[in-house]
């Protein structure tokens, strides 16, 4: 393949477009066992749109949603300082939340997972579990 200015320009534009569509690079880890909860995807926007107020460093906001057969646990954990050495409270970015959790729902086979966007202070989690919200997880066999 011969590279010329048009090929490089096309590749650069394509890379920029993909970054714009998906927001930013992701740090994402999928869970590999447990309850499969593909239905949890329907709650991503609701969870992320309800992230309000400041969260203290190393604390989290969490919410649980019921499906007929299991629950979907969501969280936003303030893991990384916004600026070096700063541990001031912060508010999770809704766009980063949606981008990260959509990535998790699209790539983790329904098991859930966690991650954040590049440079993001918050780690977002999605974890389908047995039982219903407000109850302990159902015991395993």
Backbone as a chain_set.jsonl record, in Angstrom:
{"seq": "XXXXXXXXXXXXXXXXXXXXXXXXXXXXXXXXXXXXXXXXXXXXXXXXXXXXXXXXXXXXXXXXXXXXXXXXXXXXXXXXXXXXXXXXXXXXXXXXXXXXXXXXXXXXXXXXXXXXXXXXXXXXXXXXXXXXXXXXXXXXX", "coords": {"N": [[0.849, -1.173, 0.0], [0.584, 2.16, -0.826], [1.403, 5.118, 0.766], [0.131, 8.338, 0.806], [-0.404, 11.907, 0.861], [-3.209, 12.194, 0.821], [-4.111, 9.723, 1.831], [-3.104, 9.765, 4.449], [-4.399, 12.069, 5.411], [-7.072, 11.224, 5.214], [-7.083, 9.072, 7.033], [-6.504, 10.469, 9.393], [-8.737, 12.178, 9.63], [-10.737, 10.22, 9.88], [-9.951, 9.014, 12.324], [-10.292, 11.203, 14.064], [-13.034, 11.584, 13.784], [-14.033, 9.182, 14.879], [-13.184, 9.516, 17.519], [-14.714, 11.745, 18.203], [-17.304, 10.726, 17.965], [-17.387, 8.731, 19.906], [-16.6, 10.049, 22.197], [-14.22, 9.788, 24.084], [-11.14, 8.037, 24.784], [-11.366, 4.859, 26.429], [-11.002, 3.441, 29.648], [-11.682, 0.368, 30.491], [-13.05, -2.393, 32.178], [-14.355, -5.566, 32.007], [-16.687, -7.547, 33.816], [-16.482, -11.062, 34.264], [-18.065, -13.117, 35.054], [-21.065, -14.146, 36.762], [-24.322, -12.657, 37.18], [-26.058, -12.31, 34.157], [-27.0, -9.435, 32.614], [-28.374, -8.022, 30.347], [-30.547, -6.326, 30.147], [-29.965, -4.153, 31.707], [-28.947, -2.033, 30.28], [-30.982, -0.282, 29.56], [-31.229, 1.479, 31.67], [-29.08, 3.188, 31.811], [-29.011, 5.933, 30.828], [-30.865, 7.139, 32.566], [-29.656, 6.761, 35.097], [-27.214, 8.202, 34.743], [-28.151, 10.789, 34.19], [-29.121, 11.561, 36.608], [-27.027, 12.118, 38.26], [-26.034, 14.275, 40.459], [-24.772, 17.058, 42.331], [-21.959, 17.493, 44.556], [-19.356, 15.129, 45.127], [-17.453, 13.695, 47.644], [-13.907, 13.137, 47.615], [-12.868, 9.85, 46.936], [-15.34, 8.74, 47.493], [-18.72, 7.7, 46.626], [-21.575, 7.794, 44.373], [-24.54, 5.995, 44.161], [-26.966, 3.818, 42.643], [-29.833, 1.754, 42.264], [-31.63, -0.409, 40.097], [-34.559, -2.227, 39.329], [-35.25, -5.177, 37.459], [-37.56, -7.569, 36.091], [-36.365, -10.026, 36.838], [-33.895, -9.677, 38.127], [-31.518, -7.341, 39.606], [-30.038, -4.136, 38.788], [-27.121, -2.72, 39.585], [-25.67, 0.426, 39.844], [-22.902, 2.706, 39.843], [-20.952, 5.634, 40.673], [-17.825, 6.415, 41.236], [-15.593, 8.526, 42.841], [-12.557, 8.518, 41.963], [-10.063, 9.444, 40.924], [-8.061, 12.328, 41.355], [-9.138, 15.564, 40.217], [-7.277, 17.54, 39.585], [-3.749, 17.438, 39.986], [-2.933, 16.416, 43.182], [-5.187, 17.587, 44.3], [-8.041, 17.162, 46.274], [-10.584, 18.067, 46.303], [-14.194, 18.151, 46.514], [-16.231, 16.883, 43.796], [-18.345, 16.857, 40.864], [-19.781, 14.208, 39.046], [-19.249, 13.815, 35.532], [-21.834, 13.852, 33.292], [-21.796, 13.139, 30.547], [-19.434, 11.603, 30.33], [-20.157, 9.509, 31.977], [-22.371, 8.356, 30.579], [-21.072, 7.668, 28.143], [-19.105, 5.836, 29.076], [-20.615, 3.803, 30.423], [-22.291, 2.977, 28.372], [-20.406, 1.918, 26.664], [-19.603, -0.238, 28.285], [-22.033, -1.723, 28.378], [-22.243, -2.403, 25.706], [-20.032, -4.001, 25.177], [-19.433, -5.942, 27.109], [-20.832, -8.325, 27.228], [-23.164, -8.513, 28.771], [-22.459, -9.011, 31.405], [-21.681, -6.8, 32.828], [-19.497, -4.213, 34.172], [-16.719, -1.952, 34.684], [-15.303, 1.376, 34.438], [-13.78, 4.316, 32.936], [-13.696, 7.485, 31.166], [-10.899, 8.724, 29.294], [-8.77, 10.574, 31.309], [-10.783, 11.09, 33.079], [-12.243, 11.753, 36.281], [-13.975, 10.147, 37.665], [-14.906, 6.754, 38.205], [-17.091, 4.623, 36.641], [-19.603, 2.235, 37.285], [-21.365, -0.766, 36.431], [-23.344, -3.327, 37.464], [-24.98, -6.204, 37.19], [-27.084, -8.102, 39.326], [-28.339, -10.892, 41.243], [-31.582, -10.992, 42.799], [-33.49, -8.263, 44.254], [-33.6, -4.662, 44.39], [-32.647, -3.166, 47.475], [-32.472, -5.462, 48.878], [-30.335, -8.042, 50.141], [-27.917, -9.699, 48.063], [-29.036, -12.601, 46.337], [-28.39, -15.835, 47.653], [-25.794, -17.95, 46.366], [-25.595, -21.125, 44.608]], "CA": [[0.0, 0.0, 0.0], [1.338, 3.398, -0.909], [0.841, 6.194, 1.575], [0.33, 9.678, 0.292], [-1.04, 12.925, 1.701], [-4.647, 11.917, 0.916], [-4.308, 8.585, 2.719], [-2.845, 10.224, 5.812], [-5.482, 12.982, 5.763], [-8.281, 10.422, 5.406], [-6.919, 8.339, 8.293], [-6.589, 11.44, 10.486], [-10.138, 12.59, 9.739], [-11.464, 9.068, 10.403], [-9.617, 8.881, 13.74], [-10.934, 12.303, 14.772], [-14.47, 11.309, 13.774], [-14.299, 8.129, 15.842], [-13.033, 10.096, 18.84], [-15.856, 12.622, 18.43], [-18.501, 9.915, 18.128], [-17.346, 7.961, 21.139], [-16.235, 10.888, 23.32], [-12.811, 9.714, 24.465], [-10.66, 6.68, 24.994], [-11.93, 4.267, 27.629], [-10.384, 2.421, 30.499], [-12.849, -0.444, 30.788], [-12.84, -3.775, 32.566], [-15.619, -6.307, 32.047], [-16.809, -8.694, 34.703], [-16.494, -12.257, 33.416], [-18.957, -14.123, 35.626], [-22.152, -13.578, 37.539], [-25.616, -12.493, 36.523], [-26.059, -11.642, 32.857], [-28.065, -8.447, 32.691], [-28.467, -7.153, 29.169], [-31.611, -5.357, 30.353], [-29.455, -3.001, 32.458], [-28.648, -0.938, 29.344], [-32.1, 0.659, 29.523], [-31.166, 2.387, 32.815], [-27.858, 3.999, 31.757], [-29.3, 7.372, 30.721], [-31.528, 7.591, 33.781], [-28.644, 6.855, 36.154], [-26.255, 9.275, 34.474], [-28.808, 12.097, 34.26], [-29.436, 11.852, 38.011], [-25.794, 12.374, 39.014], [-26.01, 15.683, 40.811], [-24.121, 17.385, 43.586], [-20.553, 17.155, 44.707], [-19.001, 13.884, 45.794], [-16.142, 13.783, 48.288], [-12.887, 12.259, 47.043], [-12.91, 8.444, 47.359], [-16.714, 8.357, 47.808], [-19.469, 7.381, 45.419], [-23.024, 7.875, 44.254], [-24.996, 4.694, 43.669], [-28.406, 3.681, 42.404], [-30.214, 0.398, 41.899], [-32.841, -0.512, 39.277], [-35.078, -3.588, 39.254], [-35.884, -5.784, 36.297], [-38.392, -8.637, 36.659], [-35.622, -11.198, 37.326], [-32.653, -9.329, 38.825], [-31.335, -5.906, 39.791], [-28.886, -3.516, 38.128], [-26.446, -1.782, 40.486], [-24.846, 1.426, 39.174], [-22.145, 3.558, 40.744], [-20.001, 6.633, 40.174], [-16.824, 6.499, 42.304], [-14.606, 9.593, 42.631], [-11.324, 7.755, 42.158], [-8.854, 10.15, 40.526], [-8.186, 13.778, 41.553], [-9.308, 16.358, 39.0], [-5.955, 18.115, 39.348], [-2.736, 16.794, 40.814], [-2.91, 16.765, 44.59], [-6.446, 18.155, 44.765], [-9.074, 16.203, 46.664], [-11.833, 18.812, 46.466], [-15.364, 17.455, 45.984], [-16.488, 17.078, 42.368], [-19.586, 16.3, 40.322], [-19.503, 13.353, 37.889], [-19.638, 14.318, 34.22], [-22.891, 13.005, 32.731], [-21.363, 12.604, 29.26], [-18.471, 10.522, 30.578], [-20.932, 8.4, 32.53], [-23.108, 7.712, 29.48], [-20.11, 7.053, 27.222], [-18.462, 4.683, 29.707], [-21.56, 2.712, 30.678], [-22.729, 2.464, 27.072], [-19.309, 1.052, 26.237], [-19.707, -1.467, 29.086], [-23.189, -2.524, 27.953], [-22.037, -2.885, 24.336], [-18.849, -4.85, 24.994], [-19.155, -6.867, 28.215], [-21.65, -9.53, 27.158], [-24.219, -8.525, 29.772], [-21.954, -9.218, 32.76], [-21.368, -5.53, 33.478], [-18.093, -3.883, 34.302], [-16.439, -0.618, 35.189], [-14.29, 2.114, 33.697], [-13.963, 5.761, 32.819], [-13.126, 8.06, 29.957], [-9.529, 9.185, 29.504], [-8.668, 11.792, 32.097], [-11.954, 11.253, 33.943], [-12.017, 11.602, 37.722], [-14.897, 9.159, 38.204], [-15.04, 5.425, 37.628], [-18.501, 4.279, 36.599], [-19.804, 0.786, 37.344], [-22.661, -1.386, 36.171], [-23.205, -4.69, 37.957], [-26.235, -6.935, 37.362], [-27.024, -9.058, 40.433], [-29.573, -11.581, 41.605], [-32.371, -10.336, 43.832], [-34.113, -6.983, 43.948], [-33.011, -3.533, 45.117], [-33.02, -3.112, 48.882], [-32.253, -6.774, 49.484], [-29.006, -8.605, 49.934], [-27.89, -10.563, 46.882], [-29.506, -13.967, 46.575], [-27.267, -16.747, 47.85], [-25.452, -18.838, 45.255], [-25.765, -22.567, 44.839]], "C": [[0.892, 1.232, 0.0], [0.629, 4.459, -0.082], [1.137, 7.522, 0.899], [-0.431, 10.646, 1.199], [-2.534, 12.661, 1.863], [-4.944, 10.755, 1.857], [-4.136, 9.003, 4.167], [-3.959, 11.156, 6.273], [-6.766, 12.203, 6.039], [-8.217, 9.666, 6.725], [-7.058, 9.271, 9.492], [-8.029, 11.877, 10.7], [-10.969, 11.452, 10.321], [-11.206, 8.906, 11.9], [-10.284, 9.975, 14.559], [-12.438, 12.069, 14.856], [-14.811, 10.244, 14.798], [-14.166, 8.654, 17.263], [-14.231, 10.971, 19.166], [-17.124, 11.819, 18.681], [-18.513, 9.237, 19.486], [-16.838, 8.755, 22.333], [-14.751, 10.875, 23.617], [-12.421, 8.252, 24.596], [-11.199, 6.16, 26.327], [-10.924, 3.385, 28.342], [-11.581, 1.601, 30.944], [-12.439, -1.852, 31.135], [-14.205, -4.438, 32.663], [-15.563, -7.36, 33.143], [-16.956, -9.918, 33.807], [-17.378, -13.365, 33.959], [-20.048, -13.404, 36.406], [-23.432, -13.513, 36.738], [-25.438, -11.783, 35.198], [-27.267, -10.712, 32.835], [-28.109, -7.503, 31.52], [-29.524, -6.069, 29.33], [-31.144, -4.112, 31.097], [-29.172, -1.798, 31.556], [-29.744, 0.117, 29.339], [-32.045, 1.701, 30.643], [-29.972, 3.337, 32.772], [-28.173, 5.49, 31.735], [-29.967, 7.912, 31.971], [-30.526, 7.758, 34.914], [-27.741, 8.065, 35.939], [-26.905, 10.657, 34.574], [-29.147, 12.491, 35.688], [-28.193, 12.089, 38.868], [-25.68, 13.869, 39.266], [-25.301, 15.869, 42.144], [-22.682, 16.921, 43.625], [-20.377, 15.869, 45.495], [-17.622, 14.079, 46.396], [-15.187, 12.783, 47.634], [-12.939, 10.895, 47.721], [-14.289, 8.01, 47.866], [-17.473, 8.126, 46.514], [-20.943, 7.761, 45.531], [-23.454, 6.545, 43.66], [-26.507, 4.695, 43.513], [-28.662, 2.254, 41.92], [-31.525, 0.448, 41.124], [-33.253, -1.976, 39.211], [-35.522, -3.949, 37.843], [-36.76, -6.902, 36.879], [-37.593, -9.768, 37.316], [-34.349, -10.904, 38.099], [-32.592, -7.821, 38.988], [-30.081, -5.437, 39.06], [-28.311, -2.472, 39.076], [-25.523, -0.886, 39.679], [-24.092, 2.232, 40.211], [-21.255, 4.532, 39.996], [-19.044, 6.921, 41.332], [-15.786, 7.555, 41.955], [-13.23, 9.031, 42.979], [-10.044, 8.546, 41.901], [-9.028, 11.65, 40.726], [-8.32, 14.514, 40.222], [-8.013, 17.047, 38.602], [-4.992, 17.486, 40.326], [-2.764, 17.317, 42.244], [-4.212, 17.321, 45.142], [-7.437, 17.052, 45.103], [-10.395, 16.926, 46.952], [-12.998, 17.999, 45.923], [-15.607, 17.805, 44.519], [-17.821, 16.439, 41.994], [-19.246, 15.433, 39.11], [-20.006, 13.977, 36.595], [-20.645, 13.353, 33.593], [-22.48, 12.372, 31.405], [-20.379, 11.464, 29.413], [-19.172, 9.29, 31.127], [-21.644, 7.638, 31.414], [-22.149, 6.999, 28.542], [-19.516, 5.777, 27.81], [-19.434, 3.524, 29.874], [-22.165, 2.155, 29.389], [-21.664, 1.541, 26.501], [-19.363, -0.278, 26.982], [-20.869, -2.329, 28.601], [-23.0, -3.1, 26.556], [-20.93, -3.914, 24.205], [-18.634, -5.918, 26.061], [-20.083, -8.074, 28.273], [-22.729, -9.638, 28.224], [-23.759, -8.722, 31.199], [-21.728, -7.917, 33.529], [-19.872, -5.327, 33.555], [-17.936, -2.478, 34.836], [-15.387, 0.049, 34.33], [-14.552, 3.596, 33.742], [-13.413, 6.224, 31.487], [-11.741, 8.574, 30.292], [-9.528, 10.508, 30.258], [-9.829, 12.02, 33.042], [-11.631, 10.986, 35.394], [-12.853, 10.47, 38.309], [-14.817, 7.848, 37.448], [-16.502, 5.041, 37.756], [-18.647, 2.763, 36.534], [-21.236, 0.408, 36.996], [-22.501, -2.85, 36.542], [-24.576, -5.342, 38.123], [-26.071, -7.981, 38.474], [-28.374, -9.72, 40.644], [-30.296, -10.773, 42.68], [-32.961, -9.027, 43.332], [-33.457, -5.901, 44.799], [-33.528, -3.519, 46.554], [-32.872, -4.43, 49.605], [-30.796, -7.157, 49.313], [-29.064, -9.462, 48.67], [-28.352, -11.953, 47.257], [-28.311, -14.89, 46.74], [-27.05, -17.633, 46.623], [-25.66, -20.282, 45.601], [-24.434, -23.221, 45.071]], "O": [[1.854, 1.308, 0.764], [-0.577, 4.671, -0.209], [2.263, 7.784, 0.477], [-1.031, 10.233, 2.191], [-3.076, 12.884, 2.945], [-5.923, 10.797, 2.602], [-4.941, 8.631, 5.02], [-4.419, 11.048, 7.41], [-7.472, 12.499, 7.003], [-9.203, 9.627, 7.461], [-7.663, 8.901, 10.498], [-8.492, 11.938, 11.839], [-11.824, 11.693, 11.173], [-12.144, 8.683, 12.665], [-10.793, 9.702, 15.647], [-13.048, 12.329, 15.893], [-15.795, 10.39, 15.522], [-14.954, 8.28, 18.131], [-14.72, 10.944, 20.296], [-17.936, 12.196, 19.525], [-19.553, 9.181, 20.142], [-16.66, 8.177, 23.405], [-14.084, 11.888, 23.411], [-13.261, 7.355, 24.528], [-11.456, 6.94, 27.244], [-10.117, 2.689, 27.727], [-12.415, 2.094, 31.704], [-11.585, -2.443, 30.474], [-15.106, -3.924, 33.327], [-14.527, -7.984, 33.37], [-17.499, -9.818, 32.706], [-17.433, -14.449, 33.377], [-19.957, -12.206, 36.673], [-23.603, -14.223, 35.746], [-24.747, -10.767, 35.12], [-28.405, -11.145, 33.015], [-27.902, -6.3, 31.684], [-29.416, -5.006, 28.72], [-31.859, -3.11, 31.119], [-29.161, -0.662, 32.03], [-29.46, 1.297, 29.134], [-32.748, 2.709, 30.572], [-29.867, 4.217, 33.627], [-27.643, 6.238, 32.557], [-29.668, 9.027, 32.398], [-30.537, 8.772, 35.612], [-27.531, 8.859, 36.856], [-26.253, 11.606, 35.008], [-29.435, 13.66, 35.946], [-28.305, 12.244, 40.084], [-25.277, 14.63, 38.386], [-25.24, 14.958, 42.97], [-22.251, 16.076, 42.84], [-21.147, 15.566, 46.407], [-16.717, 14.577, 45.726], [-15.603, 11.726, 47.161], [-13.042, 10.808, 48.945], [-14.397, 7.02, 48.589], [-16.933, 8.334, 45.428], [-21.471, 8.008, 46.615], [-22.802, 6.027, 42.754], [-27.222, 5.461, 44.158], [-27.824, 1.639, 41.261], [-32.416, 1.235, 41.441], [-32.411, -2.861, 39.058], [-36.097, -3.127, 37.129], [-36.69, -7.15, 38.083], [-38.083, -10.403, 38.25], [-33.772, -11.822, 38.682], [-33.499, -7.105, 38.564], [-29.187, -6.226, 38.754], [-28.948, -1.452, 39.34], [-24.688, -1.374, 38.918], [-24.573, 2.424, 41.328], [-20.858, 4.298, 38.854], [-19.414, 7.593, 42.295], [-15.167, 7.491, 40.893], [-12.8, 9.064, 44.132], [-9.044, 8.341, 42.59], [-10.045, 12.203, 40.308], [-7.698, 14.14, 39.228], [-7.688, 17.13, 37.418], [-5.401, 17.044, 41.4], [-2.632, 18.518, 42.479], [-4.328, 17.509, 46.353], [-7.647, 16.126, 44.319], [-11.214, 16.455, 47.741], [-12.826, 17.235, 44.973], [-15.236, 18.884, 44.058], [-18.348, 15.594, 42.717], [-18.501, 15.87, 38.234], [-21.069, 14.597, 36.571], [-20.341, 12.178, 33.388], [-22.777, 11.203, 31.159], [-20.476, 10.462, 28.705], [-18.821, 8.161, 30.782], [-21.53, 6.416, 31.32], [-22.383, 5.846, 28.179], [-19.43, 4.756, 27.127], [-19.12, 2.391, 29.51], [-22.514, 0.976, 29.332], [-21.981, 0.502, 25.922], [-19.187, -1.333, 26.374], [-20.711, -3.538, 28.429], [-23.533, -4.165, 26.248], [-20.889, -4.639, 23.211], [-17.722, -6.733, 25.922], [-20.11, -8.776, 29.284], [-23.166, -10.741, 28.549], [-24.564, -8.615, 32.124], [-21.597, -7.937, 34.753], [-19.085, -6.145, 33.078], [-18.875, -1.884, 35.367], [-14.666, -0.615, 33.585], [-15.417, 4.078, 34.474], [-12.755, 5.471, 30.77], [-11.441, 8.834, 31.457], [-10.218, 11.451, 29.871], [-9.867, 13.034, 33.739], [-10.838, 10.098, 35.708], [-12.486, 9.896, 39.334], [-14.679, 7.821, 36.226], [-17.084, 5.121, 38.838], [-17.906, 2.09, 35.818], [-22.179, 1.161, 37.236], [-21.634, -3.54, 36.007], [-25.27, -5.062, 39.1], [-25.046, -8.66, 38.551], [-29.414, -9.179, 40.271], [-29.683, -9.968, 43.382], [-32.932, -8.729, 42.138], [-32.83, -6.201, 45.815], [-34.693, -3.821, 46.813], [-33.118, -4.515, 50.808], [-30.11, -6.642, 48.43], [-30.14, -9.897, 48.259], [-28.092, -12.427, 48.363], [-27.315, -14.738, 46.033], [-27.999, -18.011, 45.936], [-25.879, -20.627, 46.762], [-24.37, -24.431, 45.284]]}, "num_chains": 1, "name": "protein.A"}
